Amino acid sequence: MTKQEVESPAMESTLTPEFLLAGIRETRLVAIVRGTDGPAAAKAALAAMEEGFRFVEIALTTPDALAAIRDVRSSAPEGCFVGAGTVLTVQDVDDIADAGAQFTVTPALAESIGESSRRGIPVLAGALTPSEAYEAMNRGATAVKLFPASIGGPRYLKALRDPFPEIPFIAVGGVGLEEAAGYWEAGAIAVGLGGPLFGDAGSGGDLAPLRGRARSFVRLSAEFGGRTAGSLQ
């Protein structure tokens, strides 16, 4: 098996922590759907996938979120994966696993981190402070979701990474098209995009603007990757 085969999450029917981390490092993007309508959230998630997003979470605060996760899991394009966000309890982990969610996302140091890790479900664990980031990894997090990242911005992320260079950070909260590159430059392996990507699509809004924004984020990530690869040559 080649190195490329080992690192390609698209080859996995079930997503392991290693494959999730490799895929997120490659794409630098995670989409976050939070809306007021489950079927609309599912359509929005699939639209983002069709435009190039490979990792999309649906927040459990969305009505009928579990049904939306099932719908997306059954219809996702090859190489795309659906996770559940705002997962807090052991019962939440039970529910999302039954619905087919392939990764867990938390907003804080919740009991769901350890439970997801115990089951082998990749988990992006919410943390803000150095102590929280360290504890999240001790509990078995695959990566740390720096949330809300906008409180400190890229400078705060850089300061966090100085003592924790091995922790993979994903910047989430207040990250839009103009802010994304700053977080990547500060060392984030990815940015998590909610409202700045989806707008009102998760609540039944028009999908066309979402598709346009998705293409812009995917293009920006590719340009950043090309620029950084060029600087290493």
C-alpha positions in Angstrom: 0.0 0.0 0.0 1.4 3.4 -1.0 1.7 6.4 1.2 -1.1 8.1 -0.8 -3.4 5.2 -0.3 -2.8 5.2 3.5 -3.5 9.0 3.7 -6.7 9.1 1.5 -9.8 9.3 3.7 -11.9 8.7 0.6 -10.9 5.1 0.8 -12.4 4.5 4.2 -16.0 3.4 4.6 -15.7 4.3 8.3 -13.7 7.4 9.2 -10.8 6.8 11.6 -9.1 9.6 13.6 -6.0 9.3 11.4 -7.9 9.6 8.2 -10.0 12.5 9.4 -6.9 14.4 10.5 -5.1 13.7 7.2 -8.2 14.8 5.2 -8.6 18.0 7.2 -4.9 18.9 6.8 -5.3 18.4 3.1 -8.5 20.5 2.6 -8.0 23.1 5.4 -11.8 23.4 5.6 -14.7 22.1 7.8 -18.3 23.2 7.2 -20.7 23.7 10.0 -24.5 23.6 9.4 -26.7 25.1 12.1 -30.3 26.0 11.1 -33.9 25.9 12.0 -35.0 23.2 9.5 -33.5 19.7 9.3 -34.3 18.9 5.7 -32.9 22.3 4.6 -29.8 21.7 6.7 -29.3 18.3 4.9 -29.7 20.0 1.5 -27.2 22.7 2.5 -24.7 20.2 3.7 -24.9 18.2 0.4 -24.6 21.4 -1.6 -21.4 22.3 0.2 -20.1 18.8 -0.5 -21.0 19.1 -4.2 -18.9 22.3 -4.3 -15.8 20.7 -2.8 -16.2 20.5 0.9 -15.4 17.0 2.2 -16.1 17.4 5.9 -19.4 18.8 7.0 -21.0 18.8 10.5 -24.6 19.2 11.3 -25.3 20.7 14.7 -27.6 18.8 17.0 -29.3 22.1 17.9 -30.9 21.9 14.4 -34.4 20.4 14.5 -34.4 16.9 13.2 -30.6 16.9 13.0 -30.3 13.1 13.3 -32.6 12.6 10.3 -30.6 15.2 8.4 -27.4 13.3 9.3 -28.9 10.1 8.0 -30.0 11.8 4.8 -26.5 13.3 4.2 -24.7 10.0 5.0 -26.8 8.1 2.5 -26.4 10.7 -0.3 -22.9 12.2 0.3 -20.6 12.2 -2.7 -17.7 9.8 -2.6 -14.9 11.0 -0.4 -17.2 13.3 1.7 -18.0 12.8 5.3 -20.8 14.0 7.7 -20.3 14.6 11.4 -22.5 15.8 14.3 -21.8 19.1 16.1 -22.8 20.3 19.6 -22.4 16.7 20.9 -22.3 17.0 24.6 -23.4 13.8 26.4 -22.9 10.0 26.2 -26.5 9.8 25.0 -25.7 12.2 22.2 -22.8 10.0 21.1 -25.2 7.0 21.1 -27.7 9.0 19.0 -25.3 10.3 16.4 -23.6 6.9 16.0 -27.0 5.3 15.3 -27.7 8.1 12.8 -24.5 7.4 10.9 -22.4 10.4 11.9 -18.7 9.8 11.1 -17.1 12.3 13.4 -18.0 14.2 16.6 -17.6 18.0 17.2 -18.0 19.6 20.7 -18.2 23.2 21.7 -16.5 22.5 25.1 -14.8 19.9 27.3 -17.8 17.7 27.3 -18.1 14.0 28.4 -18.7 13.2 24.7 -15.0 13.6 24.0 -13.9 10.6 26.0 -16.9 8.5 24.9 -16.3 9.2 21.2 -12.6 8.4 21.6 -13.5 5.2 23.5 -15.7 4.1 20.5 -13.1 5.1 17.9 -15.1 8.0 16.6 -12.9 10.9 15.6 -13.7 14.0 17.7 -12.9 17.7 17.2 -13.1 19.0 20.8 -13.9 22.6 21.6 -11.4 24.5 23.7 -10.2 28.0 24.2 -7.5 28.2 26.8 -4.2 26.4 27.0 -5.4 24.3 29.9 -8.6 23.3 27.9 -6.6 22.5 24.8 -4.2 20.3 26.8 -7.1 18.5 28.5 -9.0 18.0 25.3 -6.1 16.0 23.8 -5.7 14.1 27.1 -9.3 13.0 26.7 -8.7 11.6 23.3 -9.5 14.4 20.9 -8.3 14.0 17.3 -7.9 17.8 17.0 -8.8 20.9 19.0 -11.5 23.2 17.8 -10.4 26.6 18.9 -13.7 28.2 19.8 -14.6 31.0 19.6 -11.4 31.8 17.7 -12.5 35.4 17.0 -11.9 36.3 20.7 -8.1 36.3 20.2 -7.7 35.9 16.4 -4.7 34.5 14.6 -2.3 36.1 17.1 -3.8 34.2 20.0 -3.7 31.0 18.0 0.0 31.5 17.3 0.6 32.1 21.0 -1.2 28.9 21.8 0.9 26.9 19.3 4.2 28.1 20.8 3.9 25.7 23.8 1.7 23.2 22.0 3.3 22.8 18.5 2.0 19.2 18.2 -1.7 20.0 18.9 -3.7 20.3 15.6 -5.9 23.4 15.9 -9.0 24.2 13.9 -10.1 27.8 14.1 -13.9 28.2 14.5 -16.1 31.1 15.3 -16.2 34.4 13.4 -14.0 33.0 10.5 -14.9 34.3 7.1 -13.3 34.5 3.7 -11.1 37.4 4.7 -10.0 35.8 7.9 -9.2 32.3 6.9 -5.7 32.7 5.5 -4.6 34.5 8.6 -5.5 31.5 10.7 -3.8 29.1 8.3 -0.7 31.3 8.4 -0.8 31.2 12.2 -0.7 27.4 12.1 -4.3 26.3 12.1 -4.7 23.0 10.1 -8.1 24.2 9.1 -10.9 26.7 9.6 -14.5 25.8 10.6 -17.1 27.8 8.6 -20.7 28.3 9.8 -22.6 31.4 9.0 -20.0 33.0 6.7 -20.4 29.9 4.5 -24.0 28.9 4.9 -25.9 32.1 5.6 -29.6 31.1 5.9 -29.3 28.0 3.7 -29.6 25.7 6.8 -33.0 27.3 7.5 -34.4 27.1 4.0 -32.7 29.9 2.3 -31.5 29.9 -1.3 -28.7 27.5 -2.0 -27.2 29.4 -4.9 -25.3 32.0 -2.6 -24.0 29.2 -0.5 -22.6 27.4 -3.5 -20.9 30.6 -4.6 -19.3 31.1 -1.2 -18.3 27.4 -1.0 -16.5 27.7 -4.3 -14.7 30.8 -3.1 -13.5 29.1 0.1 -12.3 26.0 -1.8 -10.5 28.2 -4.3 -8.8 30.2 -1.5 -7.7 27.0 0.2 -6.2 25.7 -3.1 -4.4 29.0 -3.7 -3.0 29.0 -0.1 -1.8 25.5 -0.6 -0.2 26.3 -3.8 1.5 29.4 -2.3 2.9 27.5 0.7 4.0 24.6 -1.5 5.8 27.0 -3.8 7.6 28.6 -0.8 9.1 25.2 0.1 10.6 24.6 -3.3 
